[in-house]
Each structure stands twice: as C-alpha cells, then as structure tokens.
C-alpha cells in the first residue's frame, strides 16, 4: 500500500484575529481501498476541513431578552451576532468607521480585552449609552476564555 499525504494551509486575517484552515488530501494507488472520496485515474482524493471550536456566549438584546449562541473562536463579536440573527448593525462592515456595532461587556471580560486603538476611542464617542466597558463588536474576537460571557447590546435611541 503506497500512500501520500499532502496539506495546504490558507490563512485569513483581520485586524484583531487570524484563522487558519487546513485542507488534507489522501492519495492511494490501491484499487481495493474503500474510500468515500472521488476516484480519478486510479487515485482516491479525500478532503476534510477541521471543524471550528465554539464557545457559548449570551447576547442581551435591547429589550432585555437573553439570546444564547455558539460563537466560533476567532470570529468577531459583530459577525457572531449577525450570523445568529441578532440585531447589531455594523453599518461600515467592520471597517472602524462607525459606532453601530457598539456592545457592552461584563467588567471581568472587559479587563481581559486588548487595548483600544485611538480610532476605536473616536468612534465610541459617537455611540449611544456609552459605558466604561463599551467596545466596538467589529474590533473584538471571540476567545476561549470568554466562554459563558454576556454581551449587552445597548439601545441606539430609535
């Protein structure tokens, strides 16, 4: 039995976090080998994508209702909210040009977050219901240590 394994990595990056996805292929010349992959010219090809790890977090909506979700580690809070149909606008598409993804963290979690950039501070000055633990959801990535946290979405005044 002759086998060869190959791996290709694709690295996607955003300002605060990065994500690596690994694709693996298995090649075999053994005709009696059973495989669920595609057979082409006496070779078997099989691809897999590593499932991303998730943690539970809870969004507290403007009306006070709690919405528990599974958040992918490495994904921005803004993207996590939008993927789970939670009303968090992000009008600029996460480009740090507005304050519509303003969220409020618990004090314990806020203390573990990276420092704010001056640009984020400027945008937060435009936010409604600004608190000492306010951040922009487009600038914060989900980390394993955030499991079980609650993120409050403040009322935007409308």
Secondary structure, 3 states (H helix, E strand, C coil): CCEEEEEEEEEEECCCCEEEEEEEEEEECCCCCCCCCEEECCEEECCEECCCCEEEEEEECCCCCEEEEEEECCCEHHHHHHHCCCCCCCCCCCCCCCCCCEEEECHHHHCCCCCCCHHHHHHHCCCCCCCCCEEEHHHCECCHHHCCCEEECCCCCC
